[in-house]
């Protein structure tokens, strides 16, 4: 993901506010995507995702490993596709 983001001139961040966090933030121009990566039992978005999406105008939020997005599908999808 990081290499692909660099090729497409995207920025990659990690976000944390007190005990709330988002694993990856992708930014392309003014478009922002928040990404949580889950493993084990917790498959739903955590409070950090909710707080981040409320504070910033996100284009999309993804929970990788959740019910709708498998790790395999996430890794096989080119990073620029999430911005379309």
C-alpha positions as CSV (number, residue, x, y, z in Angstrom):
1,X,0.0,0.0,0.0
2,X,2.8,2.4,0.9
3,X,4.7,1.9,-2.3
4,X,1.5,2.2,-4.4
5,X,0.6,5.4,-2.6
6,X,4.0,6.9,-3.3
7,X,3.7,6.1,-7.0
8,X,0.3,7.8,-7.1
9,X,1.5,10.9,-5.1
10,X,-0.6,10.1,-2.1
11,X,0.2,10.7,1.5
12,X,0.0,8.0,4.2
13,X,-0.6,8.9,7.8
14,X,-1.3,7.3,11.2
15,X,-3.8,9.1,13.4
16,X,-4.2,9.1,17.2
17,X,-6.1,11.3,19.6
18,X,-5.7,10.2,23.3
19,X,-6.6,6.5,23.2
20,X,-8.4,6.6,19.8
21,X,-6.6,5.7,16.7
22,X,-6.9,4.9,13.0
23,X,-4.3,2.6,11.5
24,X,-3.9,4.3,8.1
25,X,-5.0,7.6,6.6
26,X,-4.6,7.9,2.8
27,X,-4.8,11.4,1.3
28,X,-4.9,12.3,-2.4
29,X,-5.5,16.0,-2.8
30,X,-8.5,16.8,-0.7
31,X,-9.8,13.3,-0.6
32,X,-9.2,11.3,2.6
33,X,-9.6,7.6,3.3
34,X,-9.5,6.1,6.8
35,X,-8.4,2.5,7.1
36,X,-8.7,0.2,10.1
37,X,-7.1,-3.2,9.9
38,X,-8.7,-5.9,12.2
39,X,-7.5,-9.3,13.1
40,X,-8.8,-11.8,15.6
41,X,-12.1,-11.3,17.3
42,X,-12.7,-7.6,16.7
43,X,-14.0,-7.2,13.2
44,X,-15.9,-3.9,13.6
45,X,-14.6,-0.4,13.4
46,X,-13.3,1.0,16.7
47,X,-14.2,4.4,18.3
48,X,-11.1,6.0,16.7
49,X,-12.6,5.5,13.2
50,X,-15.9,7.2,14.3
51,X,-14.1,10.2,15.9
52,X,-11.7,10.6,12.9
53,X,-14.6,10.5,10.4
54,X,-16.6,13.1,12.5
55,X,-13.6,15.5,12.7
56,X,-12.4,15.2,9.1
57,X,-14.4,15.0,5.9
58,X,-13.5,11.5,4.8
59,X,-14.2,10.3,1.3
60,X,-14.3,6.7,2.5
61,X,-13.7,4.6,5.6
62,X,-12.6,0.9,5.3
63,X,-12.4,-1.8,7.9
64,X,-10.1,-4.4,6.5
65,X,-10.8,-7.9,7.9
66,X,-14.3,-6.8,8.7
67,X,-17.5,-8.3,7.3
68,X,-17.4,-6.5,4.0
69,X,-13.7,-6.3,3.1
70,X,-11.4,-9.3,3.4
71,X,-7.6,-8.7,3.7
72,X,-7.2,-10.5,0.3
73,X,-9.6,-8.2,-1.5
74,X,-8.0,-5.1,0.1
75,X,-4.5,-6.2,-0.9
76,X,-5.6,-7.1,-4.5
77,X,-7.3,-3.7,-5.1
78,X,-4.9,-1.0,-6.4
79,X,-4.8,1.8,-3.9
80,X,-6.0,4.4,-6.4
81,X,-9.2,2.4,-6.9
82,X,-10.4,3.4,-3.5
83,X,-10.4,7.0,-4.5
84,X,-12.7,6.5,-7.5
